[in-house]
């Protein structure tokens, strides 16, 4: 909260865990990936843009049967804020 906002290129690793439940159905999963981007600073206005990829693996089940999905998906970032 103090100091100056940092402008420039950045690299960010990413790890995610997922759980969802609705009635008797539930899903669990994970993802791992990375992004690369740039943060712009104009006075007190900050804009951060990034793109990358992540591997996702999700398994859903209901009533004794399960379905799985996995693969590589795009990862995008858009962040707008204020620096003060």
C-alpha positions in Angstrom: 0.0 0.0 0.0 3.0 2.3 0.2 5.7 3.1 -2.4 5.3 3.2 -6.2 3.3 0.8 -8.4 5.7 -1.4 -10.5 5.4 -1.1 -14.3 6.9 -3.7 -16.6 7.0 -7.4 -17.6 6.0 -10.1 -15.2 5.9 -14.0 -15.1 3.5 -15.8 -12.8 3.1 -19.5 -11.9 -0.4 -20.7 -11.2 -1.8 -23.6 -9.2 -5.5 -24.2 -8.6 -7.7 -26.7 -6.7 -11.4 -27.0 -7.4 -14.4 -28.5 -5.7 -18.1 -28.1 -6.6 -21.2 -29.8 -5.2 -24.9 -29.6 -6.3 -27.3 -32.1 -4.8 -25.9 -35.6 -5.2 -23.4 -34.5 -7.8 -19.9 -33.3 -7.0 -16.7 -32.4 -8.9 -13.0 -32.1 -7.9 -10.1 -31.0 -10.0 -6.8 -29.2 -10.2 -4.8 -27.0 -12.6 -1.3 -25.8 -13.0 0.2 -23.4 -15.5 1.8 -20.0 -16.0 1.2 -16.6 -17.4 3.4 -13.8 -18.8 2.3 -10.2 -19.2 2.9 -6.5 -18.8 1.7 -3.9 -16.3 1.1 -0.3 -17.5 1.0 2.6 -15.0 -0.4 6.0 -16.0 -0.5 8.3 -13.0 -2.9 6.5 -10.6 -4.3 4.2 -13.2 -3.0 0.7 -13.6 -3.7 -1.9 -16.3 -2.2 -5.4 -16.3 -2.6 -7.8 -19.2 -1.3 -11.3 -19.4 -1.7 -14.6 -21.3 -0.5 -18.2 -20.8 -1.6 -21.7 -20.6 -2.7 -24.2 -17.9 -3.3 -27.9 -17.6 -6.7 -28.8 -16.1 -7.9 -32.1 -14.8 -11.5 -32.4 -13.4 -13.5 -35.4 -12.4 -17.3 -35.2 -11.7 -19.5 -37.9 -10.2 -23.2 -38.5 -9.5 -25.1 -41.6 -8.5 -22.0 -43.9 -8.8 -20.9 -42.8 -12.3 -18.0 -40.5 -13.0 -16.9 -38.3 -15.9 -13.4 -36.9 -16.3 -12.0 -34.1 -18.5 -8.4 -33.0 -18.8 -6.2 -31.0 -21.2 -4.5 -27.7 -21.8 -6.5 -24.5 -21.8 -5.7 -20.8 -22.3 -5.1 -18.6 -19.3 -5.9 -14.9 -19.6 -5.5 -11.9 -17.3 -7.0 -8.4 -17.4 -6.7 -6.3 -14.3 -7.6 -2.6 -13.9 -6.9 -0.7 -10.7 -5.7 2.4 -9.0 -2.3 3.1 -7.5 -1.9 5.6 -4.7 
